[in-house]
């Protein structure tokens, strides 16, 4: 928008359409604005013969003057008024895209009517300023201002809560699934693993959820958070989506989850569940199933997820 004013200051003279001194008569071809793009906007926003253009009126009745009113040069046609005239050119040059074309067309038509009916036409800068003000008013109402989102802040679990994280490692004909449980201090309480004859990670991961809940119930964990890097599984467990291939597993998990006092499900990106990701690869390589003795797990593959 402001580049137009800068152009007015820098260019030199001779325009018959009330362009300030120092502004030359430029052709549309010299601008960076695509004629095809402008024509597209015009075709979309103006119906042919919908406006009382002088050449259109002359086809229906006798009128003495069909000249373009803003300059008196050439006939007033739809293309000349909104596209090829110098007056239109400078408005398009200042604001060719987005919400601006609608206000450009309206401004050109109002300027034309003001000249025809009131014999009054302001300086081109007046119309550019008008477009800028209108854009500011409309833009503040139509476009919401960007909001800054605070970065997520890690905080430890409340006492008596445990966090169970799932992950899978898919092989050629089977997969290993791992559930890693931690308390509010971040201590690994237990690790459960299983080998499933599945090749679909989605089915395998949710299938491991049911025995994990049973383990939590047997160990009398009353407050449980289930975390997974599969957004589909978490939304299914939250009953936000229905996925037919895992619906039966989800129903079983939800039924068992009612045996604890409180259970929440959370989607956590892979970046923050590296401990389960590392352990399931180790379990798969060792071909382990059942409850894994925590001291036997290599310390190098266990990390504090909230620090990753």
Secondary structure, 3 states (H helix, E strand, C coil): CHHHHHHHHHCCCCCCCCCCCCCCCCCHHHCCCCHHHHHHHHHHHCCCCCCCCHHHHHCCCCCCCCECCCCCCCECCHHHHHHHCHHHHHHHHHCCCCCHHHHHHHHHHHHHHHHHHHCCCCCHHHHHHHHHHHHHHHHHHHCCCCCCCCCCCCCCCCCCEEEEEEEEEECCCCEEEEEEEECCCCCEEEEEEEEECCCCHHHHHHHHHHHHHHHHHHCCCCEEEEEECCHHHHHHHCCCCCCCCCHHHHHHHHHHHCCCCEEEEEECCHHHCHHHHHHHHHHHHHCCCEEECHHHCCHHHCCCHHHC
